[in-house]
Amino acid sequence: MSHAVPKEVAGVSSALRNAGFEAYLVGGCVRDLLLSRTPKDWDITTNASPEQIQVVFPDSFYENEYGTVGVKTGALDPALAIVEVTPYRKESGYSDKRRPDSVEFGASLEEDLARRDFTVNAIALGGSQGQPVDPYKGQKDIKDKVIRAVGKPEERFNEDALRIMRAVRLVAELDFALDTDTAAAMKLHAKHLGAISRERVRDELVRILNSDSPMTALTLAQQLGLLEFIAKDLCRGIGVEQNQAHKYDVFEHLMRTMQHAADKSYNFETRLAGLFHDVSKPETRRWSDEKNDWTFHGHDVVGSRVTKKALEDLKFSRNTIDKVVKLVRWHMFFSDPEIVTTSAVRRVITNVGQENIEDLLNLRICDRIGTGRPKEQPFRFRKYKAMVEQALRDPVSVGMLKTDGNRLMEKFRVEPGPKIGWVLHALLEEVLDNPNLNTEEYMDKRAAEMLAMKETELKKLGQSGKEKREKREEEELKKIMEKHHVC
C-alpha cells in the first residue's frame, strides 16, 4: 500500500529511523491520506524522547508539556514547513475535562493509539512499506463512513470534553455518520462542554461553519443537547412557528439559511450571519388580528444585540463581530425596486458599509431559500441588485473632471452663471472621448479657450457635451440592467 507522502515529511521519518528510532505518521493526516484528501498538517509519533528528537533535528523547537517537537523542513508550503514529532505517550487524570494531569513518555505505539479520540484518527502509517497499524479498525470505519470513539466512548469524553464537539465537526467535514454508542455518550456528557474554554468551542464552530455540511452538524448538536453549550440563543427558535411566508420553524430556517451560504461557498461571515439573522424572532413574535398571522417587528434590531453578545461570549474578533452584527441588523432592508429610490439604496449601503453590501445581498438570497422558496433571485431582487450596482458606480458626470466650477471662477475671475456649466459639460465631452485629457493642465488650457468664445458658441458646445454625457450614462445603466437580466 503506497501513499502520497511529501518528501519533506518522508525525510523526517527517514531521519528518525536512520537514527535508530521508530517513526509513524499518525492522526488526521493518515485519515486524510486514506480518504485521498490532502492533509492540512502532518504529525509523526516515535519512541524517541523530546531530547533525542532534538538531537536528530538540531534546528527544531520544543515548547509544550506534551513532548511535541516542531521540526523545520524549509518547505515554502505552510502545511509542510513544520512537521510535528511527538513521543509515544500515555495520559492520565483529566480533572478539567480538557488536559491530562500527567503525561508519561516512553509508551508503546499501541498505548499511544489507545489514548486517541476516534478510530479514524487512531491509525498509524510507517515502516519502509508504509503499512497501516490499525488496532481499532479505523480503516473499516473510514470505509463505512462512521465516527466511533476509541474504546469506551464515556472514557474518551471524560478525558477531553472538546472531543464531543470535534465528533460533530468531523461529521460535517467528512460527511460521516455517528456510531450509536458514541452518540449516546456524547449526549450523556454534553454538559461537560461547559467546562471548555469558549475559544476552543469557537474554533470548532468556525470549522463546522466552513465545512460543506454545517446544517447536518448543528442539527445533530441540537439533537444531542450540545447546542446550548455552543450558542444557547439558537435553541429558542426550535418549534417557533413563523408566518405564512415561511415553510419552517425559526430554528430550521436559520439552519437552512446558513447551509445555503455554505452551498454557495459564501464567506464565513455570511454563513455566521445566516446562522444568527433571525435569532430574535421568538421574543419579538406577536399575533396580528389584522393580518391573521404572526409578526416579528424589530427582530432585526433586537437580533443584532443578541448576536453581538453571543459572538462576544465566543471570543470572536472585533472585526468579525462588527461585520456580522451589521449584516444581522440590516438584513431586512426594503428591496422593492418599484417603490424604493436610489437614495434609499445609498442609505442601505451607508448603513452596512460599501465593503459589506455584497455580503448583505448574499445573505438575503440565503434568507429567501431558507424560507422554502424555490427561487433565490426573483426579478424584483435582481432589479434591486442592479440599483445597488448603479449606486456604487462612479456616475458619468462633471465630478469626474480634474477641475470644478470654483476653480474656474477663481482662476479666470468669472462670475457665477451658466457659462461655468457650459464649459464643464464641454470639457466632459472631450474627456469621454479621450480620458487622457483629464489633467489640470489641459483643463485650464481648454477652459481659457472656451471662456474666450462667443456666448452662443459656448452654449452650443456645452449643450452638446451635456447630451453626450446623458447618452453615455444611459448606455452604462443599460449594461448594468442587462447584466442582471432585468431589461
C-alpha positions as CSV (number, residue, x, y, z in Angstrom):
1,M,0.0,0.0,0.0
2,S,1.6,3.3,-1.1
3,H,0.5,6.8,-0.1
4,A,1.4,10.3,-1.4
5,V,3.6,11.4,1.4
6,P,5.5,14.6,0.7
7,K,9.3,14.3,0.5
8,E,9.7,16.7,3.5
9,V,7.6,14.5,5.7
10,A,9.2,11.3,4.5
11,G,12.6,12.9,5.1
12,V,11.7,13.5,8.8
13,S,10.6,9.9,9.2
14,S,13.7,8.6,7.5
15,A,16.0,10.7,9.6
16,L,14.4,9.2,12.8
17,R,14.6,5.6,11.5
18,N,18.2,6.2,10.4
19,A,19.0,7.3,14.0
20,G,17.6,4.0,15.3
21,F,14.1,5.1,16.3
22,E,10.6,4.2,15.2
23,A,8.6,6.7,13.2
24,Y,4.9,6.6,12.2
25,L,2.6,9.1,10.6
26,V,-0.4,9.3,12.9
27,G,-3.8,11.0,13.4
28,G,-5.7,13.2,10.9
29,C,-3.0,13.1,8.2
30,V,-3.3,9.3,8.0
31,R,-7.1,9.5,7.9
32,D,-6.9,12.1,5.1
33,L,-4.4,10.0,3.1
34,L,-6.7,7.0,3.3
35,L,-9.6,9.2,2.1
36,S,-7.5,10.6,-0.7
37,R,-7.6,14.1,0.8
38,T,-4.7,16.5,1.2
39,P,-3.8,16.7,4.9
40,K,-3.7,20.2,6.4
41,D,-0.8,19.2,8.7
42,W,1.5,16.3,9.3
43,D,2.1,14.5,12.6
44,I,4.7,11.9,13.3
45,T,4.9,9.7,16.5
46,T,8.1,8.0,17.7
47,N,9.7,6.1,20.6
48,A,12.4,8.8,20.8
49,S,12.2,11.3,23.7
50,P,11.9,15.0,23.0
51,E,15.6,15.5,23.8
52,Q,16.5,12.6,21.4
53,I,14.3,14.1,18.7
54,Q,16.1,17.4,19.0
55,V,19.5,15.7,18.7
56,V,18.3,14.3,15.3
57,F,16.9,17.7,14.3
58,P,19.1,20.5,15.9
59,D,17.1,23.2,14.2
60,S,13.9,22.3,16.0
61,F,11.8,23.7,18.9
62,Y,10.1,22.2,21.9
63,E,7.6,24.4,23.7
64,N,4.9,22.3,25.4
65,E,4.3,19.7,28.0
66,Y,3.2,17.1,25.6
67,G,6.6,16.5,24.2
68,T,5.8,17.7,20.7
69,V,8.9,18.9,18.8
70,G,8.5,21.2,15.8
71,V,10.8,20.1,13.0
72,K,11.6,22.8,10.4
73,T,11.7,21.4,6.9
74,G,12.4,24.5,4.9
75,A,9.4,24.0,2.7
76,L,7.6,27.1,1.3
77,D,4.2,25.4,1.7
78,P,3.0,26.4,5.2
79,A,1.4,22.9,5.7
80,L,4.8,21.4,5.2
81,A,7.1,24.0,6.8
82,I,6.8,22.4,10.2
83,V,6.3,18.7,10.9
84,E,5.3,17.9,14.5
85,V,7.0,14.9,16.0
86,T,5.7,13.6,19.3
87,P,6.9,10.8,21.5
88,Y,4.6,7.8,22.2
89,R,2.8,8.8,25.4
90,K,0.2,7.7,27.9
91,E,-2.0,10.2,29.7
92,S,-3.9,10.1,33.0
93,G,-6.2,12.2,35.0
94,Y,-8.4,14.8,33.3
95,S,-9.7,17.0,36.2
96,D,-10.5,19.9,33.9
97,K,-12.2,17.8,31.3
98,R,-9.7,19.0,28.7
99,R,-6.0,18.4,29.6
100,P,-4.3,15.4,31.2
101,D,-3.0,15.9,34.7
102,S,0.1,13.8,33.8
103,V,1.8,12.7,30.6
104,E,4.2,9.7,30.5
105,F,6.6,9.3,27.6
106,G,8.2,6.0,26.6
107,A,4.9,4.2,26.0
108,S,4.5,1.8,23.0
109,L,2.8,2.7,19.8
110,E,-0.2,0.6,20.8
111,E,-0.6,2.6,24.1
112,D,-0.2,5.8,22.2
113,L,-3.0,4.9,19.8
114,A,-5.2,3.8,22.7
115,R,-5.4,7.4,24.1
116,R,-6.6,8.9,20.8
117,D,-10.1,10.2,20.3
118,F,-11.7,8.3,17.3
119,T,-10.9,5.2,15.5
120,V,-10.4,7.1,12.2
121,N,-7.7,9.1,13.9
122,A,-6.1,6.1,15.7
123,I,-4.3,4.6,12.6
124,A,-0.5,4.8,12.3
125,L,1.3,4.6,9.0
126,G,5.0,3.8,9.0
127,G,7.9,1.4,8.2
128,S,9.6,1.1,4.9
129,Q,6.4,-0.4,3.3
130,G,4.1,2.2,4.8
131,Q,1.8,-0.5,6.2
132,P,-1.1,0.8,8.5
133,V,-1.1,-0.1,12.2
134,D,-4.8,-0.2,12.9
135,P,-5.8,-1.9,16.2
136,Y,-9.2,-0.2,16.5
137,K,-10.4,-1.0,12.9
138,G,-10.3,2.7,11.9
139,Q,-9.9,1.7,8.2
140,K,-13.2,-0.1,8.3
141,D,-14.9,2.9,9.9
142,I,-13.5,5.1,7.2
143,K,-14.9,2.7,4.6
144,D,-18.3,2.6,6.4
145,K,-18.1,6.4,7.0
146,V,-18.6,6.2,10.7
147,I,-17.2,8.3,13.6
148,R,-16.6,6.0,16.5
149,A,-14.8,6.6,19.8
150,V,-11.7,4.6,20.6
151,G,-12.5,2.0,23.3
152,K,-15.3,3.2,25.7
153,P,-16.8,6.5,24.5
154,E,-17.6,7.6,28.0
155,E,-13.9,7.4,29.0
156,R,-12.8,9.4,25.9
157,F,-15.3,12.2,26.5
158,N,-14.5,12.3,30.2
159,E,-10.8,12.8,29.3
160,D,-11.5,15.7,26.9
161,A,-15.0,17.1,26.6
162,L,-13.9,19.0,23.5
163,R,-13.9,15.7,21.7
164,I,-17.7,15.8,21.8
165,M,-17.7,18.9,19.6
166,R,-14.9,17.5,17.5
167,A,-17.0,14.5,16.6
168,V,-19.8,16.8,15.3
169,R,-17.2,18.7,13.3
170,L,-15.8,15.6,11.7
171,V,-19.4,14.6,10.7
172,A,-19.6,17.9,8.9
173,E,-16.1,17.8,7.3
174,L,-16.1,14.2,6.3
175,D,-19.8,13.6,5.6
176,F,-19.7,10.7,8.1
177,A,-22.3,9.4,10.5
178,L,-22.0,8.9,14.3
179,D,-21.7,5.5,15.8
180,T,-24.8,4.9,18.0
181,D,-22.8,4.2,21.3
182,T,-20.6,7.3,20.6
183,A,-23.7,9.5,20.0
184,A,-25.3,8.2,23.3
185,A,-22.1,9.0,25.2
186,M,-21.9,12.5,23.7
187,K,-25.5,13.2,24.8
188,L,-24.8,11.9,28.3
189,H,-21.7,14.1,28.7
190,A,-22.8,17.2,26.8
191,K,-22.8,19.3,29.9
192,H,-19.0,18.9,30.2
193,L,-18.7,21.3,27.2
194,G,-19.5,24.0,29.7
195,A,-16.1,23.4,31.2
196,I,-14.3,24.0,27.9
197,S,-12.9,27.5,27.1
198,R,-15.0,29.5,24.8
199,E,-12.1,30.0,22.4
200,R,-11.8,26.2,21.9
201,V,-15.6,25.9,21.3
202,R,-15.4,28.9,18.9
203,D,-12.6,27.3,16.9
204,E,-14.6,24.1,16.4
205,L,-17.7,26.1,15.4
206,V,-15.6,28.0,12.8
207,R,-14.5,24.7,11.3
208,I,-18.1,23.5,11.3
209,L,-19.4,26.6,9.5
210,N,-16.6,26.4,7.0
211,S,-17.4,22.8,6.1
212,D,-19.8,21.7,3.4
213,S,-22.4,20.4,5.8
214,P,-22.8,22.9,8.7
215,M,-26.6,22.2,8.9
216,T,-26.1,18.5,9.5
217,A,-23.5,19.2,12.2
218,L,-25.5,21.8,14.1
219,T,-28.8,20.0,13.8
220,L,-27.0,16.9,15.3
221,A,-25.6,19.2,18.0
222,Q,-29.1,20.3,18.9
223,Q,-30.4,16.7,19.0
224,L,-27.6,15.6,21.3
225,G,-28.0,18.6,23.7
226,L,-24.7,20.2,22.7
227,L,-26.1,23.4,21.1
228,E,-27.0,25.1,24.3
229,F,-23.3,25.0,25.3
230,I,-22.3,26.4,21.9
231,A,-24.8,29.2,21.4
232,K,-27.9,28.8,23.5
233,D,-29.8,31.6,21.9
234,L,-30.2,29.5,18.8
235,C,-32.2,26.9,20.7
236,R,-35.0,29.3,21.4
237,G,-36.1,29.0,17.8
238,I,-37.0,25.3,18.0
239,G,-40.7,24.8,17.3
240,V,-41.4,28.5,16.9
241,E,-43.9,28.8,14.1
242,Q,-43.4,31.6,11.6
243,N,-45.8,33.4,9.3
244,Q,-47.2,32.1,6.0
245,A,-44.1,33.2,4.0
246,H,-42.1,30.5,5.8
247,K,-42.3,26.8,5.5
248,Y,-40.1,26.0,8.5
249,D,-39.9,27.0,12.2
250,V,-37.3,29.6,13.2
251,F,-34.6,27.1,14.1
252,E,-34.8,25.2,10.8
253,H,-34.9,28.4,8.9
254,L,-31.7,29.5,10.5
255,M,-30.1,26.2,9.7
256,R,-31.2,26.3,6.1
257,T,-30.1,29.9,5.6
258,M,-26.7,29.1,6.9
259,Q,-26.5,25.9,4.8
260,H,-27.3,27.8,1.6
261,A,-24.5,30.2,2.3
262,A,-22.2,27.1,2.5
263,D,-23.7,25.6,-0.7
264,K,-22.9,28.9,-2.5
265,S,-19.4,29.0,-1.0
266,Y,-20.1,32.4,0.6
267,N,-17.6,33.7,3.1
268,F,-17.5,32.8,6.8
269,E,-19.2,36.0,8.0
270,T,-22.1,35.5,5.7
271,R,-22.5,31.9,7.0
272,L,-22.4,33.2,10.6
273,A,-24.9,35.9,9.9
274,G,-27.2,33.4,8.2
275,L,-27.0,31.3,11.4
276,F,-28.0,34.3,13.6
277,H,-30.0,36.6,11.4
278,D,-33.5,35.7,12.8
279,V,-32.3,34.7,16.3
280,S,-34.6,37.1,18.0
281,K,-37.8,36.2,16.2
282,P,-39.0,34.2,19.3
283,E,-39.1,37.2,21.6
284,T,-40.4,39.6,19.0
285,R,-43.2,37.4,17.8
286,R,-46.7,38.9,18.1
287,W,-50.1,37.8,16.7
288,S,-51.8,40.3,14.3
289,D,-55.5,40.0,14.0
290,E,-55.4,42.4,11.1
291,K,-53.0,40.2,9.2
292,N,-54.3,37.0,10.7
293,D,-50.7,36.0,11.0
294,W,-47.5,36.3,13.2
295,T,-45.4,39.4,13.0
296,F,-41.8,39.9,14.1
297,H,-41.4,43.7,14.2
298,G,-37.9,44.7,15.3
299,H,-36.4,41.3,15.3
300,D,-33.5,42.6,13.2
301,V,-32.7,45.3,15.8
302,V,-33.1,43.0,18.8
303,G,-31.3,40.2,17.0
304,S,-28.2,42.4,16.3
305,R,-27.8,42.9,20.0
306,V,-28.3,39.2,20.8
307,T,-25.8,38.3,18.1
308,K,-23.2,40.8,19.4
309,K,-23.5,39.3,22.9
310,A,-23.3,35.7,21.6
311,L,-20.3,36.3,19.5
312,E,-18.5,38.2,22.3
313,D,-19.1,35.2,24.5
314,L,-17.5,33.0,21.9
315,K,-14.5,35.4,21.8
316,F,-14.7,36.2,18.1
317,S,-12.6,39.1,16.9
318,R,-13.9,42.6,16.9
319,N,-13.8,42.8,13.1
320,T,-15.9,39.6,12.8
321,I,-18.4,40.8,15.4
322,D,-18.8,44.2,13.8
323,K,-19.4,42.8,10.4
324,V,-21.8,40.0,11.4
325,V,-23.8,42.4,13.6
326,K,-24.2,44.8,10.7
327,L,-25.4,42.1,8.4
328,V,-28.0,40.9,11.0
329,R,-29.1,44.5,11.8
330,W,-29.8,45.4,8.2
331,H,-30.9,42.1,6.7
332,M,-34.5,43.3,6.4
333,F,-33.6,46.2,4.0
334,F,-36.6,47.1,1.8
335,S,-35.9,45.8,-1.7
336,D,-38.9,46.5,-3.9
337,P,-37.5,48.4,-6.9
338,E,-40.9,49.6,-7.9
339,I,-41.1,51.7,-4.7
340,V,-37.5,52.2,-3.4
341,T,-35.4,55.1,-4.6
342,T,-31.8,55.3,-5.5
343,S,-31.2,57.5,-2.5
344,A,-32.8,54.8,-0.2
345,V,-30.4,52.2,-1.8
346,R,-27.5,54.5,-1.0
347,R,-28.7,54.7,2.7
348,V,-28.6,50.9,2.9
349,I,-25.0,50.9,1.5
350,T,-24.1,53.6,4.1
351,N,-25.6,51.7,6.9
352,V,-24.0,48.3,6.2
353,G,-20.8,49.7,4.6
354,Q,-19.8,49.6,1.0
355,E,-17.4,46.7,1.8
356,N,-20.3,44.6,3.2
357,I,-23.1,45.3,0.7
358,E,-22.4,42.3,-1.5
359,D,-22.5,40.0,1.6
360,L,-25.8,41.6,2.7
361,L,-27.3,40.8,-0.7
362,N,-26.0,37.3,-0.5
363,L,-27.5,37.0,3.0
364,R,-30.9,38.0,1.5
365,I,-30.5,35.3,-1.1
366,C,-29.8,32.7,1.6
367,D,-32.6,34.0,3.7
368,R,-35.1,33.6,0.9
369,I,-34.0,30.0,0.2
370,G,-34.2,29.3,3.9
371,T,-38.0,30.1,3.8
372,G,-38.5,27.2,1.5
373,R,-39.0,29.3,-1.6
374,P,-37.5,27.6,-4.7
375,K,-36.1,30.6,-6.5
376,E,-33.2,32.6,-4.8
377,Q,-33.2,35.6,-7.1
378,P,-36.7,36.7,-8.5
379,F,-36.9,39.5,-10.9
380,R,-37.5,42.2,-8.3
381,F,-34.4,41.2,-6.3
382,R,-32.3,41.1,-9.5
383,K,-33.5,44.6,-10.3
384,Y,-32.6,45.8,-6.8
385,K,-29.1,44.4,-7.2
386,A,-28.8,46.4,-10.4
387,M,-29.8,49.5,-8.4
388,V,-27.1,48.8,-5.9
389,E,-24.5,48.5,-8.6
390,Q,-25.7,51.8,-10.1
391,A,-25.4,53.4,-6.7
392,L,-21.9,52.1,-6.2
393,R,-20.7,53.1,-9.7
394,D,-19.0,56.4,-10.3
395,P,-21.5,58.3,-12.3
396,V,-20.7,59.9,-15.7
397,S,-20.7,63.5,-14.5
398,V,-18.6,66.7,-14.4
399,G,-17.5,65.4,-11.0
400,M,-15.1,63.1,-12.9
401,L,-13.1,66.2,-14.1
402,K,-9.8,67.4,-12.7
403,T,-11.4,70.8,-12.3
404,D,-14.6,72.3,-11.0
405,G,-16.7,75.5,-11.0
406,N,-14.9,77.0,-8.0
407,R,-11.5,76.5,-9.6
408,L,-12.7,78.0,-12.9
409,M,-14.2,81.1,-11.2
410,E,-11.2,81.7,-9.1
411,K,-8.6,81.1,-11.8
412,F,-10.3,83.0,-14.6
413,R,-12.2,85.6,-12.5
414,V,-15.6,84.5,-13.9
415,E,-18.8,85.4,-12.2
416,P,-21.2,82.5,-11.3
417,G,-23.6,81.8,-14.1
418,P,-24.5,79.4,-16.9
419,K,-21.1,79.9,-18.7
420,I,-19.4,77.8,-16.0
421,G,-21.8,74.8,-16.6
422,W,-21.4,75.0,-20.3
423,V,-17.6,74.9,-20.0
424,L,-17.7,71.9,-17.7
425,H,-20.0,69.9,-19.9
426,A,-17.9,70.7,-23.0
427,L,-14.8,69.6,-21.1
428,L,-16.5,66.4,-20.1
429,E,-17.4,65.6,-23.7
430,E,-13.7,65.8,-24.6
431,V,-12.7,63.6,-21.6
432,L,-15.3,61.0,-22.5
433,D,-13.7,60.7,-25.9
434,N,-10.1,60.7,-24.6
435,P,-9.7,60.1,-20.8
436,N,-6.0,61.0,-21.1
437,L,-7.0,64.7,-21.5
438,N,-8.4,64.8,-17.9
439,T,-5.5,66.7,-16.3
440,E,-5.5,70.0,-14.6
441,E,-3.1,71.4,-17.1
442,Y,-5.3,70.5,-20.1
443,M,-8.5,71.5,-18.3
444,D,-7.1,75.0,-17.6
445,K,-5.9,75.4,-21.1
446,R,-9.2,74.4,-22.8
447,A,-11.3,76.3,-20.2
448,A,-9.4,79.5,-21.1
449,E,-10.1,78.9,-24.8
450,M,-13.8,78.2,-24.2
451,L,-14.3,81.2,-22.0
452,A,-12.9,83.4,-24.8
453,M,-15.6,82.1,-27.2
454,K,-18.8,83.9,-28.0
455,E,-21.6,83.1,-25.6
456,T,-23.8,81.5,-28.2
457,E,-21.0,79.3,-29.5
458,L,-20.0,78.2,-25.9
459,K,-23.7,77.4,-25.1
460,K,-23.9,75.2,-28.1
461,L,-20.7,73.4,-27.2
462,G,-21.9,72.9,-23.6
463,Q,-25.3,71.6,-24.6
464,S,-23.6,69.1,-27.0
465,G,-21.4,67.9,-24.1
466,K,-24.4,67.5,-21.8
467,E,-26.3,65.4,-24.4
468,K,-23.3,63.2,-24.9
469,R,-23.0,62.7,-21.1
470,E,-26.7,61.8,-20.8
471,K,-26.3,59.3,-23.7
472,R,-23.2,57.7,-22.1
473,E,-25.0,57.5,-18.7
474,E,-27.9,55.8,-20.4
475,E,-25.6,53.2,-22.1
476,E,-23.9,52.4,-18.8
477,L,-27.1,51.9,-16.9
478,K,-28.4,49.7,-19.8
479,K,-25.3,47.5,-19.5
480,I,-26.0,47.0,-15.7
481,M,-29.6,46.1,-16.3
482,E,-28.7,43.6,-19.0
483,K,-26.0,42.1,-16.7
484,H,-28.7,41.4,-14.0
485,H,-31.3,40.2,-16.6
486,V,-33.8,43.0,-15.8
487,C,-34.2,44.7,-19.2
